């Protein structure tokens, strides 16, 4: 396992379970794989990155796109239209 920064994906029984990022992949994956957290057989895929900031950016993008079962969706961009008065654009609220 590499000691550099990167992104990792954990698969349980062939299904994507978790995506994470770390500054030191070896150390972080050891903390995940300790004990009996996973009930089913697991497989880990790793992608090295230049630094931990790049790893976090890739992690956010992958979580938003793949939606693993054990990740919360973070920073998903949603377009929200600002509310406007019924008589917009004529009423600017100035009296």
Beta strands, then each sheet from edge to edge (+ up, - down):
strand 1: 6-12
strand 2: 15-22
strand 3: 42-48
sheet 1: 2+ 1- 3+
end
